[in-house]
Amino acid sequence: MGLSTHVLDTMHGCPAAGMGVALYSTDGEQPTLIKRLTLNHDGRTDAPLFDNASLRTGTYRLTFDVAAYFKARGVQLPEPNFLDRVSLDFGVAHADQHYHVPLLVSPWSYSTYRGS
């Protein structure tokens, strides 16, 4: 399966459908944008971010547009937002394994882990 992600909105108790996400490679001086996408109705991408054939060892960043998502849901957020974008930096040591990077998020907190 390569690399995948999904986001759960812990404020509303549902998948974060419509949240914007960007994937970067962080090998080198500056992060390199690989792709931008919008999460589907289940808070997931429609396809893996990388399949097994294209995933490489290295370091990556997923950036989630948290404030924009909650504002679109009608949540009144302070200015400036407590959380605007959440960036998760992670490493892929074994490209032959599946890496799943979920995010559980509210306007005030977030959590992640290496899922299966």
LINPE-V29284 format. One record per residue. N is the residue number from 0. RES is the residue in one small letter. PHI is phi in radians with two decimals (* if undefined). NEAR is the number of other C-alpha atoms within 12 Angstrom. D_FIRST is the distance of its C-alpha to the first C-alpha in whole Angstrom. Layout:
n/res/phi/near/d_first
N/RES/PHI/NEAR/D_FIRST
N/RES/PHI/NEAR/D_FIRST
This chain:
n/res/phi/near/d_first
0/m/*/20/0
1/g/1.42/25/4
2/l/-2.23/37/6
3/s/-2.47/31/8
4/t/-2.58/43/11
5/h/-2.74/41/14
6/v/-2.25/43/18
7/l/-1.95/33/20
8/d/-1.48/32/24
9/t/-1.39/20/26
10/m/-1.26/21/29
11/h/-1.76/18/29
12/g/1.22/14/26
13/c/-2.66/20/24
14/p/-1.12/27/21
15/a/-1.54/38/21
16/a/-1.08/29/21
17/g/1.59/30/23
18/m/-1.21/37/22
19/g/-1.44/31/21
20/v/-2.42/38/19
21/a/-2.19/30/19
22/l/-1.97/34/16
23/y/-2.17/29/18
24/s/-1.61/29/18
25/t/-1.99/23/21
26/d/-1.27/19/22
27/g/1.86/11/26
28/e/-1.20/8/28
29/q/-2.03/12/27
30/p/-1.08/20/24
31/t/-1.97/18/22
32/l/-1.15/18/21
33/i/-1.73/19/18
34/k/-2.86/21/17
35/r/-2.06/20/19
36/l/-2.71/28/18
37/t/-2.07/30/19
38/l/-1.23/30/18
39/n/-1.41/21/18
40/h/-1.03/17/20
41/d/-1.72/19/18
42/g/1.25/30/17
43/r/-2.17/31/14
44/t/-1.45/32/13
45/d/-1.24/18/13
46/a/-2.48/17/9
47/p/-0.99/25/7
48/l/-1.12/36/9
49/f/-2.39/30/8
50/d/-1.54/19/5
51/n/-1.04/19/5
52/a/-1.25/16/9
53/s/-1.83/16/10
54/l/-1.22/27/9
55/r/-2.14/24/13
56/t/-1.11/24/14
57/g/2.57/18/17
58/t/-2.00/25/18
59/y/-2.42/33/17
60/r/-2.41/32/18
61/l/-1.87/39/17
62/t/-2.06/34/20
63/f/-1.90/41/21
64/d/-1.47/34/24
65/v/-1.19/42/26
66/a/-1.08/32/29
67/a/-1.05/26/29
68/y/-1.08/35/27
69/f/-1.18/32/29
70/k/-1.09/21/32
71/a/-1.11/17/31
72/r/-1.47/21/31
73/g/1.55/12/35
74/v/-1.34/18/34
75/q/-1.38/16/37
76/l/-1.92/21/36
77/p/-1.24/14/39
78/e/-1.98/10/39
79/p/-1.27/11/38
80/n/-1.15/21/35
81/f/-1.12/18/34
82/l/-2.03/25/30
83/d/-1.75/26/30
84/r/-2.11/28/26
85/v/-1.90/34/24
86/s/-1.91/27/22
87/l/-2.01/29/20
88/d/-1.66/24/20
89/f/-2.62/26/17
90/g/-2.00/24/16
91/v/-1.94/26/13
92/a/-1.61/15/15
93/h/-2.28/16/13
94/a/-1.14/21/10
95/d/-1.51/18/9
96/q/-1.79/23/8
97/h/-1.54/27/6
98/y/-2.03/31/8
99/h/-2.04/28/9
100/v/-2.08/35/12
101/p/-1.48/33/15
102/l/-2.28/34/18
103/l/-1.89/30/21
104/v/-2.52/34/24
105/s/-2.30/35/28
106/p/-1.15/31/30
107/w/-2.07/22/31
108/s/-2.79/21/28
109/y/-2.67/25/25
110/s/-2.57/21/23
111/t/-2.55/22/19
112/y/-2.91/18/17
113/r/-1.53/21/14
114/g/-1.53/18/12
115/s/-2.02/15/10
